[in-house]
C-alpha cells in the first residue's frame, strides 16, 4: 500500500521526515509513513478549495453523489479482511472488533449517509413581511480538515468523511501518525470509487501537521476527535486565524452507576465489556464505578475474578481478551496513573503491572477505596484500569448523580438497574452526551454522538452531523 500523501488526485511523497508505525503486539516496525510540510498542506487545501466549486463535484446530481458513497461502502466490504487485519496490525485491537465495529461500522456510515444525500432539504418560512417569499437552503460548509485519533482510526474517519461528502464538501484528512494505515487505505478506496480529484486529500505526519490545518486561513471547518488538551489548542488556533467552525469530540471519564437492584452478573459482564473494549482505549469507556454499598463487595469480587481470568495476546489471537495498548509511550502513561492510585491510598485488588512479554501490554487493573479527588477518578486513563467507589443508595440518588457529574468531562455514562423509574432519574440527572442503560457504550450511525463540558462541541452522526458540514442560507424574495 502507498504511504505517500494524496493531493489533488495524485499520490506524492512527503518532504518531511518519515515516521515509523509499529505493531503494538510485539513492538516491531510495520512501515514508515510520509510527513507533510507546510507547502504540501497548502497544496492539499488549495486542491480542496478548487474542487469545491468544480463541475466534476459541485455539478453532480444528488443521486450521483449518493452513488459514489454507496460505492465506497461496497468497496469497504469487498476489502473487509484486508482492512480489519491492517487495523489490528497497526492499532492492536482484537480482530473481531476490527471486523465488526471498525470495518462494519465504516461501511454502515457510508451507506447511511448515502441515503441522506437525496433528503437534505431547506424550509419555506412564514415571515411577517408582505409579498415576500423566504426560504432556506443547506450548502456545503466548504473545505474541511478531518483530524482523527489512533484508537479507532478507520471508523472515526468514516463517521466524519461520509457526512462531509454527502453534503458536497471537500476534505483534507490528517490521521494520527500512530495508526495511519487504514486511513490511507480508505483514501485509496475513495479514489477507486470515483471521487473526483481534489475532493479527498490526505496529509500524514505528526501534531505539527494538525496544527497547520487548525490555523490555516483557507480551512472552513475542523472536525477533530482526540484529547481535550489538543482540542483546546485547536480552538485557540481557530480563534486566532479565521474563526473556522469546529466540531470537537474530546476526552471522557464515563461513570457507571450500579444500583442495589441491578442484576449483578449482567452488570459485571456488561461493565467488563464497556470498560475493557480495546483494552479501555475508548473515549466512552466505563472507568468510574459507583456501586451501591449493599452490593459493593459482590460486584468487586465477581469483577476481579473475571478480570484475572482474561487471556492476554495479539489482536490476531481469537482467544485473546486483553490486547496491547497502542504504544510504549501510552503504556507508560497508563502505568503512571496506576502508580498514582497506589501512592494516593487506593486499594489494588488485581493487576497493576505491565506484562512481561513483547509488546505494550498492561494487566487489567481494579482498584477499590478510590476517592473522588484521586488521580484515578479525575484523569482520563484510556487503558484497562477500573476504579470502584461505593455510595449509600438508602440516602437517595441525588448524591451519586452529583458525584458522577463531578468531572470536567461529560461524554458518556451508564446505569445498571432493573427499576425504570431509577434509570430515568439517573439518566436525566447525568450531564452527559450519551447515557446507556444496561448496555455497552457503542455508538450508532443514526444516533447523535458528542459530549458536555470539556468532552467537546457539537454532535456527530445521525442527522445531527449534517449541521456540522452545512451552512444554512436564508433567501428573501420580494415579489410585490
N, C-alpha and C positions, 0 to 999 in steps of 0.2 A: 504494500500500500504506500501511497505517497505521504511523506511527512513535510511537504512543502506548503507554502502559503497558496491560497486560492483567491486571485484578484481578477475581476472583470473576465471571468470565464477561462482563465489560464492558471495552471499550476506553476508557481515560480519559487525559486529558493529564497529563503530569508537571508538578509545580510548580517543579522546579529549572530551571536554565539549560539551554537546548538545546545539543547537541553536534553539530558538523558531521561528516559522514563523507565521505571523499574517494576518488576513483578514482586508485589509485596509478600507473596507466599514464600519466596526464597531469596529475595534481595538482588536477583540477577538483573542486568540491564536488558531491556527489550529492544529499544532503538533510540535514536536521537531525533529530536524534533527541532525544526527551524524556529528562529526568533525573528520577529518583525522589527524593523527600525521605524522611526518617525516618518520617514519618507514613504515607506511601504504602507503604514497605517493611513497616511494621507491619500495614497493611491487607491486603497480599498474604499475609503469614504467617498472619494471622488467618483469612483466607478458606481457605487451605490446611488449617489446623487444623480448621475447621468441616467442610470437605468430606471430611476423612479418615474420619470416622465416619458420614457421611450415607448414607442408604439408596441414594441415586442412584449412589453409587460403591462403598461398602463392601458393599452388598447385592447387587451384581452377581454372577452365577454366573461361574465361571472361563471358560466358553465365551463368555459375553457380553463379558467384559473382553478376551479374545483377539480377538473380532470387531472391537473398536474399534482395536486395534493393527494388525490386518490392513487395516482401512480407512485408517489413517494411511499405511501403506506404499503402498497403491493410490493415494492422493491425491498422495503424493510423486512417484510415477511419472507420474501424469497432469499434474503441474506441473513435470516434469523440466526442460524447456527454460527455463522462467522461473527456476527455482531455480539452474540452472547459470549462466545469464547474470548473475543477480544476484550469485552468489558470485564470479564473475570480475570483475565491475564493482567490487565492494566490496573484495575481498581481493587481486585481481591474478593469481590462479593461472590456468594455462592452461585454456581452455575444455574441452579433452579430459579434463583431470584433474578439473575440476569435474563433468563429466558422469559419468565412470566411477567415480572414487574418492569424491567428496563426495556427489553425489546418489544414485548407485548404492549406495554404502555405507550411506547413511542409510536407504534403503528396505529394504535387506537386514537391517539391525539390527532394525527394527520387525517384519519378518516372522519373523526368527529368534526374538525374544523373545515374539512372539505364540504361537509353538509351545511355549514353556516354561510359559505360564500354566497349562495343564492338567496339568503334570507336576511341580509344586512339592510335595514330599512331606515328611512327618515320618518318624520311626522309632519302633519299639517295642523297648525295651532290656531285656535280661535282668539286672535288678538283683538284689542279694543281700538282699532283704527278702521274707519270706513273705507270701502273699496280697496282693500289691501289683502293680498294673499301672503301668508307667512308659512314657510316650510323649512325643515331642516334636512341635511344630508350628512352622512358619515363619510369622511375622506381619510386616506392613509395619513398617519402622523408624520411619515417621511422616512428618514434614514435612521435605523435602529441599531444600537450596539447591544448584542446579546452576550453577556458575560456570565459564564456558567461555572459551577463548583466541581469538586473532584469526587463527591460521594455517589451521585447517580448521574454521570455526565451525559449519557445518551437520552434518558427520559426527560431530564430537566431542559436540555436543549430542545427537545421535541415540543415541550409544552410552551416554549417561547416562540420557536420558529414557525410552528403550524399556524397559530393565530396571526402572526406577523404577515405571513404570506397570504393567508385567507383574506386579509383586509387590504391587500395591494401594496404593502410596504416593501422596502428593500432593507437588507441587513448586513452588518459586519459582525461575524461571530468570533469571540475570543474564549476558547475553552481553558480550563485550568491546565497549567503546564504539568501538573502531576498526573493527570489522566486524560490526555487529549485524543487518544486513538479512535474511539468510536465516534467522536465529533468529526474527525477528519473523514471517516468512512461515510457518515451521514451526508456530508457535503458532496462526496463522490456520487452518492445515490441521487442527490438533488440534481446534479449535473446530468446524470443518466436519465432522469425523469423529464428532462426538457426545460428546466428552469432557465430562463434567458440569462445571458452573460451580464454580470454586474448586479443581479438581484440578490444573490447569496455570495458573500465573500467571507474568507476565513483568514484571520491573522493569529498565529500562535506565538507564545512567549510567556514571560513572567508578568509580575504585577505592574511593571513599567508599561507594558502594552495596554493593560487595562486602564492605567492612569491616562495614557494618551487618548484613549477613546472617551473617557469620562470628562476630559477637559476640552475635547475637540469642538470647535465652533460650528462645524457643519454636521454634527450628530444631533438629531431632534429628540431622541428618547434613548435612555439606557434602561435595559431590564437586567437586573443583577440578582443572583442568588449566591449567598455566601455569608461571611461573618458580619456581625454588626459593626465591628471596628472598620472594616473596609467599606461597608455601606455608608458610614458617616463621612469617610473620605470622598466617596463618590458624590454625596450631597453637597459637600463643600466645593468640589470641582465644578459641579453643575452651576452652583450659585455664582462662582467666580468667572464662569465663561459665559455661556449664552442662556443660562437658566433653563436648560433642557429638561424635558419631562423625565421622571424617574419612576420605575417600578422596582421595589426592593423587597426581596424575601430573605430575611436575615436569621439571626440566631433564635434558639428556643431553649426552654428549660421546663419541659412539659410535666405537670403534676399528674399523678394517678391517685384518685381517692377511692379507697376500698372501704365500704360501709360494713356495719356489723351483720347485715342481712345478705351480703354478697355470697354468691357461690364461690367458695374459696378455691376449689380445684380449678374452676373456669378462670378465676381471677389470676391464679398463678400461671396457668398456661398462656392466657392472653397477655399478661404483663411481661412474661418471659419473651414472647414474640415481639411485643411492642417496644420492649427495651433493648433487645439484642439483635433485632434485624440488622443485617450488615454490620454486625459487631457494634451496634449502637451508633454507627455513623449515619444517622438520620436526624434531620433538623427537628422532627416531631417526636423523636424517641422519648419514651417514658423514663424519667430519671429520678423524680422525687416522688416517693410513695408515702402517702398519708393514710395510715391504716388504723381503723378503729381499735382501741386498746383491747376490746374483748376478743378480737380475732388476730391481734398482732403476732403473738407467738406462733400460732398455727401457720400464718402466712409466711413468716420468716423461715420457719423450719422447712416447709414444703418448697419454698423458692430456693433456699440454699441447697437442698438435696437435688433439685432439678438442675441447678447451675453446676454443681460438682460432677454431674453425670455427662455433661456435654463434651463431645469429642472435638478436638481441635484439628484443623487441617486446611489444605488448599481449597479454594472455592471449586476447583475441579473435582474434588473428592465428594461424591454424593453422600457419604456418611458424615461429613464434617458439619458440625453445628456452630463451631467457633472458627471464623475465618480471620485472616490477618487485617490489621489496620493498614491504612493506605501507605504509610511511610514510616521510616525510623524516627523522623522528627515528630510526627504526630504521636507515635507510641510513647515517646519520651514526655510529650505534653500530658498524655493520659496518666503516666506514672507519677508525674509531679502532683497531679490532683489527688491521686491515691495516697501519696505520702503526706499531703496536707490533711487528709482525713485522719491518718494515724496521729499526726502531731497535734491536731486540734481536739483530739479526745473521742472521736467516733470509735465504735467497736467493729473490728473487722471480723465478719462471720465466715467468709470464704473468699478465695482468690487473693488478689493483691500483688501479683508478680508478673513479670514478663516470662513467657515460656522459653525454656532452654532448647531452642531449635532455630533453624534458619528462618528468616522472615521476620515480620513485625507483629508478633502475637502477644496479646495481653490476656491473662486469665479473666473469665467472668468474675466480677468482684461485687460483693454485697457488704454494705455497712449498715449497722443499726445505731441507735443512740445519736443520730445526726441532728444537730441543732440548726434552726432556721438561718442562723448567721454564719454557719461554716462555709468554707470554700466549696465543699461538696454540694451544698444546697444552693449556692449562688451562681457559680460559673458554669458555662456550657462546657461539657466534657467531650462529647462526641466519641464516646467509647463505651466499653461494656462494664460500666460502673453504676451501681444502683444504691440509692440512699433511702433507708426506711425510717420514717418518723411516725410516732403514734399520736392519736387525738382521742378525746373523750366524746364519743357520739351522744352520750346522755345529756351533754350540756348544749346540744343543738349544733346545727351545721354551719352557722354563720362564722364561727371561729375558724373552722378548717377551710372554708371558702376564702376568708381573708388571708390565711397563711399561704394558701395555694396562689393567691394573686400577688403576694409579696415578692415580686421579682420584676426585673426590668423587662422581661420577655412576656410574650403573650401569643405564641403561635398555635400550640395545640395543647389539649388536656384530655383526660379520660376519667370516667366514673364507672365504678363497678358496684352494682346494686340490683336487687330484684324488685325494688319498690319504684313505681313510675313517678310518684309524687317527689320522692327523694331525688331521683335522676333529674327531674325538671328543675327543682330548686337549685341544685348544684350547677347544672348546665347553664341556667340563666344567670347565675351569680358569677361564673368564671369569666374573667376578662381575657378571652382567648378567641383567636380567629376560627378555630375548629374545636369542637368538643365531641369526643367519641364515647358512646355509652356501650359498655360491654363488648368492645371490639378493638382491633389493631388500628394504628394511625396511618392508613394507606389512602392517599387522595385518589380522586376520580376525575376524569377529564370534564365531566358535566357539573362538578361542584366547585364553588369558589375556594381558593387557597391563598392564604396570606395571614398576617398577624396584627395584633395590637402592639402598641408601645414600641420598644426597640426591636421588635420582630419584623418591622418593615412598613412599607407604604404600598397600598393598592392591593388588588386581588387578581390572581392569575386563574386560568382555567374557566370552563363554562362560558356562559355569555358575558361574564364579567371581564374576561380577557379582551373582549372587543373594545372596551373602554380604554385599555392600555394602549392599543395600537390604532386608534382612530381619533380624529378631531371632529367635533360637531360644528357644522357651519349653518348659520341661520341666513335664509334668503328672504328678503322683503320685496314684494312686487305690488306697486300701486297701479291700479287699472282704471281709476275714475277719471 
